[in-house]
Amino acid sequence: MDVDRLWINARLATLAEGSPGLGIVEHGAIACKDGRIVYAGPMADLPASLEAAERIDCGGRWITPGLVDCHTHLVFGGDRAQEFEMRLAGASYEEIARAGGGIVSTVKATRAASEDKLVASALPRLDHLMAEGVTTIEIKSGYGLDTEPELRCLRAARRLGEVRPVTVTTTFLGAHALPPEANGDKAAYIAKVVDEMLPAVAAEGLADAADAFCEGIAFSPEETARVFEAAKARGLPVKLHADQLSNLHGAALAARFGALSADHLEHTDEEGAAAMAAAGTVAVLLPGAFYFIRETQKPPVAAFRAAGTRIALATDCNPGTSPLTSLLLTMNMGATLFRLTVEECIAGVTREAARALGRLDCVGTLEAGKWCDLAIWDIERPAELVYRIGFNPLHARVWRGK
């Protein structure tokens, strides 16, 4: 068998389903052809007939699947550093909002930005994530809050995957917040999301999923359900910002619609955790937002473990509540703030993050048939990826075999 590239003398954390722990292979090799893995396992079991155009000796380095950031708002205009400074000086959220801050300021800046400008401003954030081994990233809209700017944000997100060697999945988040011109009329705005925005997004094929923010300050479970019904009718899988600030039973709602994931989940109860496990809905924990807005209510990790709910981690990169562009730091936060194990953290940014995007069939583990997306690390043990703070041990990043 002829292959394009062969990595030898490596230690593998395959994350393969059914393997114990991280699916470790101490003396491993990976072979790639046409961008896909054709072999990942012990060097001793390499097919004798295998001929490689290029052989790479890893010198005992560790290889994990390329990292997957499964919840980001990477495309937006402006920033919110000024309101961060105001908050530190004692200003309340109400005072910041009156001064033009909050999500309204991001919506205004995003609407004013061209598609080219949105791409240009997102690239440094994307590059920082890629420099830490990210090979797949989800990017949500949600700062346009009107048809044309929402489409523009999704087009910009798609373009990021064309100008960089990274897989971008896009999520339509029209039901993120109420735009100022809605004058508090949530029913009319949700009707616009369902009747105008979603059809336009679907017509251009710009989204791989639809999302909503189910919360007292955003949209009710009933309004969220309307969005989900419309998305499902157009063949779009759904995800949900759920139970972040209160328990509106968003986790159970997400499970009822067979959502790929429910995200945040600080206030989710045991019933919600069990419903998610039964539906195969992944719990995406976002410790960056928990840290940045100084939350005290932690997500119910013990309930997720007891129910068998799958757990993923993501940066939630956004200008207002999680200006975070490091999945390595996210793992450390997940361990330190939420007491996740090393195994849960690493699986949470590889296999389970891929599951949360509905992409486990092609990324997230080192197994034959999947895209050859690899992160090669200068570490002695996988725990270093979670333990270190502000240190990037990436040796090489491989996307689709290159």
DOBA-773796 format. One line per 4 residues: number of its first residue (from 0); their letters; for each residue x, y, z of C-alpha. Coordinates in nm, 2 decimals, padded with zeros to 4 digits. Layout:
<atoms>
NUM> a> X/Y/Z | ...
</atoms>
This chain:
<atoms>
0> mdvd> 00.00/00.00/00.00 | 00.13/00.35/-00.10 | 00.06/00.64/00.14 | 00.14/01.01/00.12
4> rlwi> 00.29/01.05/00.47 | 00.38/00.83/00.77 | 00.45/00.95/01.12 | 00.65/00.70/01.32
8> narl> 00.81/00.68/01.67 | 00.52/00.86/01.83 | 00.31/00.82/02.14 | -00.06/00.84/02.04
12> atla> -00.37/00.95/02.24 | -00.62/00.81/01.99 | -00.93/00.90/02.19 | -01.09/00.61/02.00
16> egsp> -01.45/00.52/02.12 | -01.44/00.21/02.34 | -01.07/00.24/02.42 | -00.98/00.28/02.79
20> glgi> -00.88/00.63/02.90 | -00.73/00.84/02.62 | -00.67/00.54/02.40 | -00.30/00.55/02.44
24> vehg> -00.05/00.37/02.21 | 00.30/00.40/02.34 | 00.50/00.31/02.03 | 00.27/00.43/01.76
28> aiac> 00.25/00.54/01.40 | 00.00/00.72/01.17 | -00.03/00.68/00.80 | -00.22/00.92/00.57
32> kdgr> -00.34/00.90/00.21 | -00.55/01.17/00.03 | -00.59/01.36/00.35 | -00.74/01.08/00.55
36> ivya> -00.59/00.84/00.81 | -00.54/00.49/00.68 | -00.36/00.35/00.98 | -00.33/00.47/01.35
40> gpma> -00.19/00.22/01.59 | 00.12/00.03/01.71 | 00.43/00.06/01.49 | 00.47/-00.32/01.53
44> dlpa> 00.14/-00.37/01.35 | 00.22/-00.15/01.05 | 00.15/-00.34/00.72 | 00.47/-00.47/00.58
48> slea> 00.37/-00.36/00.23 | 00.33/00.01/00.33 | 00.54/00.25/00.12 | 00.54/00.62/00.22
52> aeri> 00.63/00.91/00.00 | 00.74/01.09/00.32 | 00.83/00.95/00.66 | 00.84/01.17/00.97
56> dcgg> 01.02/01.06/01.29 | 00.83/01.21/01.58 | 01.12/01.14/01.83 | 00.88/01.01/02.09
60> rwit> 00.65/01.31/02.08 | 00.28/01.28/02.16 | 00.01/01.30/01.89 | -00.35/01.38/01.97
64> pglv> -00.64/01.45/01.73 | -00.64/01.81/01.61 | -00.83/02.02/01.87 | -01.19/02.12/01.81
68> dcht> -01.34/02.44/01.94 | -01.71/02.37/01.93 | -01.86/02.70/02.06 | -01.73/03.04/01.94
72> hlvf> -01.87/03.38/01.83 | -01.54/03.45/01.64 | -01.69/03.69/01.39 | -01.79/04.03/01.52
76> ggdr> -01.72/04.40/01.49 | -01.54/04.62/01.75 | -01.45/04.51/02.10 | -01.58/04.57/02.45
80> aqef> -01.25/04.65/02.63 | -01.39/05.00/02.73 | -01.69/04.85/02.91 | -01.46/04.60/03.08
84> emrl> -01.26/04.90/03.21 | -01.58/05.08/03.31 | -01.70/04.77/03.50 | -01.37/04.75/03.69
88> agas> -01.41/05.11/03.78 | -01.74/05.03/03.94 | -02.00/05.10/03.67 | -02.31/04.88/03.67
92> yeei> -02.44/04.69/03.37 | -02.73/04.93/03.35 | -02.49/05.23/03.34 | -02.28/05.06/03.08
96> arag> -02.59/04.99/02.87 | -02.70/05.35/02.90 | -02.36/05.46/02.77 | -02.41/05.25/02.46
100> ggiv> -02.23/04.94/02.59 | -02.33/04.58/02.61 | -02.44/04.36/02.32 | -02.60/04.66/02.15
104> stvk> -02.25/04.81/02.10 | -02.13/04.49/01.93 | -02.44/04.47/01.71 | -02.38/04.84/01.60
108> atra> -02.01/04.77/01.52 | -02.09/04.44/01.34 | -02.37/04.60/01.13 | -02.13/04.87/01.03
112> ased> -01.85/04.63/00.93 | -01.81/04.50/00.57 | -01.77/04.13/00.51 | -01.40/04.19/00.43
116> klva> -01.35/04.38/00.76 | -01.53/04.10/00.96 | -01.29/03.85/00.80 | -00.98/04.06/00.87
120> salp> -01.07/04.13/01.23 | -01.15/03.76/01.30 | -00.83/03.62/01.14 | -00.59/03.71/01.44
124> rldh> -00.83/03.53/01.68 | -00.85/03.23/01.45 | -00.47/03.23/01.40 | -00.42/03.22/01.78
128> lmae> -00.65/02.92/01.81 | -00.48/02.74/01.52 | -00.14/02.80/01.67 | -00.25/02.59/01.97
132> gvtt> -00.35/02.29/01.75 | -00.71/02.38/01.66 | -00.81/02.21/01.33 | -01.19/02.24/01.35
136> ieik> -01.39/02.54/01.48 | -01.75/02.63/01.51 | -01.85/03.00/01.45 | -02.19/03.14/01.53
140> sgyg> -02.36/03.45/01.39 | -02.58/03.65/01.64 | -02.44/04.00/01.63 | -02.62/04.11/01.32
144> ldte> -02.98/04.05/01.45 | -03.12/04.14/01.11 | -03.13/03.94/00.79 | -02.85/04.10/00.59
148> pelr> -02.59/04.14/00.87 | -02.66/03.79/00.99 | -02.60/03.65/00.64 | -02.28/03.87/00.61
152> clra> -02.14/03.73/00.94 | -02.21/03.37/00.82 | -02.04/03.44/00.48 | -01.74/03.59/00.67
156> arrl> -01.72/03.27/00.88 | -01.73/03.05/00.58 | -01.45/03.26/00.42 | -01.23/03.20/00.72
160> gevr> -01.23/02.83/00.62 | -01.12/02.92/00.27 | -00.83/03.15/00.36 | -00.69/02.92/00.64
164> pvtv> -00.63/02.55/00.66 | -00.90/02.48/00.91 | -01.25/02.33/00.91 | -01.52/02.58/00.99
168> tttf> -01.87/02.48/01.08 | -02.12/02.76/01.10 | -02.42/02.81/01.33 | -02.71/03.06/01.28
172> lgah> -02.78/03.24/01.61 | -03.04/03.49/01.50 | -03.22/03.43/01.84 | -02.93/03.56/02.04
176> alpp> -03.07/03.89/02.17 | -03.34/04.14/02.09 | -03.22/04.42/01.86 | -03.29/04.78/01.98
180> eang> -03.53/04.85/01.69 | -03.76/04.56/01.81 | -03.87/04.79/02.10 | -03.91/04.49/02.33
184> dkaa> -04.14/04.30/02.10 | -03.99/03.95/02.13 | -04.28/03.77/01.95 | -04.24/03.99/01.64
188> yiak> -03.87/03.94/01.64 | -03.89/03.56/01.67 | -04.14/03.57/01.39 | -03.88/03.75/01.18
192> vvde> -03.61/03.50/01.27 | -03.84/03.21/01.17 | -04.01/03.36/00.86 | -03.74/03.57/00.71
196> mlpa> -03.39/03.51/00.85 | -03.39/03.13/00.87 | -03.52/03.08/00.51 | -03.26/03.33/00.38
200> vaae> -02.98/03.15/00.56 | -03.10/02.81/00.44 | -03.14/02.93/00.08 | -02.77/03.02/00.07
204> glad> -02.66/02.71/00.26 | -02.47/02.93/00.51 | -02.54/02.73/00.83 | -02.47/02.38/00.95
208> aada> -02.69/02.43/01.26 | -02.92/02.67/01.44 | -02.88/02.80/01.79 | -03.08/03.02/02.04
212> fceg> -03.02/03.18/02.38 | -03.29/03.05/02.61 | -03.27/03.28/02.92 | -03.47/03.54/03.11
216> iafs> -03.27/03.82/02.95 | -03.31/03.66/02.60 | -03.58/03.42/02.48 | -03.84/03.20/02.66
220> peet> -03.85/02.82/02.61 | -04.17/02.87/02.40 | -03.99/03.12/02.17 | -03.69/02.90/02.15
224> arvf> -03.91/02.60/02.06 | -04.05/02.80/01.76 | -03.70/02.86/01.63 | -03.61/02.49/01.68
228> eaak> -03.92/02.37/01.50 | -03.85/02.60/01.20 | -03.48/02.49/01.19 | -03.57/02.12/01.20
232> argl> -03.82/02.17/00.93 | -03.54/02.30/00.71 | -03.31/02.01/00.80 | -03.08/02.20/01.03
236> pvkl> -02.97/02.04/01.36 | -03.00/02.26/01.67 | -02.79/02.37/01.96 | -02.88/02.58/02.26
240> hadq> -02.74/02.84/02.50 | -02.91/02.69/02.81 | -02.94/02.74/03.18 | -02.65/02.98/03.21
244> lsnl> -02.81/03.23/03.45 | -03.12/03.05/03.57 | -03.29/02.71/03.53 | -03.55/02.75/03.25
248> hgaa> -03.51/02.38/03.18 | -03.32/02.46/02.86 | -03.12/02.14/02.89 | -03.44/01.93/02.88
252> laar> -03.58/02.15/02.59 | -03.26/02.09/02.39 | -03.29/01.71/02.46 | -03.65/01.71/02.34
256> fgal> -03.54/01.85/02.01 | -03.25/01.60/01.98 | -03.00/01.89/02.00 | -02.64/01.83/01.92
260> sadh> -02.54/02.02/02.23 | -02.66/02.24/02.51 | -02.40/02.49/02.63 | -02.32/02.68/02.95
264> leht> -02.55/02.48/03.18 | -02.45/02.63/03.52 | -02.81/02.60/03.65 | -02.91/02.26/03.49
268> deeg> -03.07/02.01/03.72 | -03.04/01.63/03.74 | -03.35/01.58/03.52 | -03.19/01.80/03.25
272> aaam> -02.87/01.61/03.27 | -03.05/01.27/03.24 | -03.26/01.40/02.95 | -02.94/01.51/02.76
276> aaag> -02.78/01.18/02.82 | -03.08/00.99/02.69 | -03.10/01.21/02.38 | -02.72/01.20/02.31
280> tvav> -02.70/01.58/02.36 | -02.35/01.69/02.45 | -02.30/01.92/02.75 | -02.06/02.20/02.63
284> llpg> -01.90/02.37/02.93 | -01.77/02.72/02.89 | -01.53/02.80/03.18 | -01.41/03.12/03.01
288> afyf> -01.75/03.29/03.04 | -01.79/03.15/03.40 | -01.45/03.31/03.49 | -01.49/03.64/03.30
292> iret> -01.84/03.73/03.44 | -01.74/03.59/03.79 | -02.01/03.33/03.81 | -02.04/03.13/04.13
296> qkpp> -02.29/02.86/04.03 | -02.09/02.58/03.87 | -02.23/02.34/03.61 | -02.35/02.01/03.76
300> vaaf> -02.05/01.79/03.65 | -02.13/01.52/03.91 | -02.49/01.49/03.76 | -02.35/01.47/03.41
304> raag> -02.11/01.20/03.51 | -02.38/01.01/03.69 | -02.62/01.03/03.40 | -02.35/00.95/03.14
308> tria> -02.39/01.29/02.96 | -02.10/01.35/02.73 | -01.89/01.66/02.83 | -01.71/01.90/02.59
312> latd> -01.52/02.22/02.65 | -01.50/02.53/02.43 | -01.36/02.89/02.45 | -01.70/03.07/02.38
316> cnpg> -01.47/03.33/02.22 | -01.69/03.65/02.22 | -01.63/04.02/02.29 | -01.86/04.06/02.59
320> tspl> -01.83/03.76/02.83 | -01.54/03.54/02.71 | -01.27/03.72/02.51 | -01.07/03.39/02.51
324> tsll> -00.87/03.25/02.22 | -00.69/02.96/02.39 | -00.83/02.60/02.41 | -00.53/02.51/02.63
328> ltmn> -00.62/02.77/02.89 | -00.99/02.65/02.85 | -00.88/02.30/02.95 | -00.69/02.43/03.26
332> mgat> -01.00/02.64/03.36 | -01.22/02.33/03.31 | -01.00/02.13/03.55 | -00.94/02.41/03.80
336> lfrl> -01.28/02.57/03.81 | -01.51/02.27/03.74 | -01.28/01.99/03.87 | -01.28/01.80/03.54
340> tvee> -01.02/01.53/03.50 | -00.73/01.54/03.26 | -00.90/01.27/03.05 | -01.23/01.47/03.05
344> ciag> -01.06/01.79/02.94 | -00.86/01.63/02.65 | -01.16/01.43/02.53 | -01.37/01.75/02.57
348> vtre> -01.16/01.94/02.31 | -01.13/01.65/02.07 | -01.38/01.36/02.06 | -01.66/01.51/02.26
352> aara> -01.63/01.85/02.09 | -01.65/01.68/01.75 | -01.96/01.50/01.88 | -02.11/01.83/01.98
356> lgrl> -02.08/01.95/01.62 | -02.21/01.63/01.47 | -01.87/01.57/01.31 | -01.75/01.27/01.50
360> dcvg> -01.77/01.06/01.18 | -01.48/01.25/01.03 | -01.28/01.42/01.31 | -01.21/01.41/01.68
364> tlea> -01.02/01.07/01.71 | -00.72/00.91/01.55 | -00.89/00.63/01.36 | -00.87/00.50/01.00
368> gkwc> -01.11/00.67/00.77 | -01.12/01.01/00.95 | -00.95/01.33/00.83 | -00.58/01.33/00.91
372> dlai> -00.61/01.63/01.15 | -00.33/01.60/01.41 | -00.17/01.80/01.69 | 00.19/01.70/01.77
376> wdie> 00.32/01.80/02.11 | 00.65/01.85/02.29 | 00.53/01.70/02.62 | 00.62/01.41/02.84
380> rpae> 00.26/01.32/02.93 | -00.08/01.44/02.82 | -00.16/01.60/03.16 | 00.08/01.88/03.06
384> lvyr> -00.17/02.00/02.81 | -00.41/02.07/03.10 | -00.17/02.16/03.37 | 00.03/02.44/03.22
388> igfn> -00.10/02.80/03.20 | 00.00/03.04/02.92 | 00.24/02.78/02.77 | 00.20/02.63/02.42
392> plha> 00.39/02.31/02.36 | 00.26/02.25/02.01 | 00.54/02.11/01.78 | 00.33/02.08/01.46
396> rvwr> -00.02/02.10/01.34 | -00.15/01.88/01.06 | -00.48/01.95/00.87 | -00.60/01.69/00.63
400> gk> -00.26/01.53/00.61 | -00.06/01.85/00.55
</atoms>
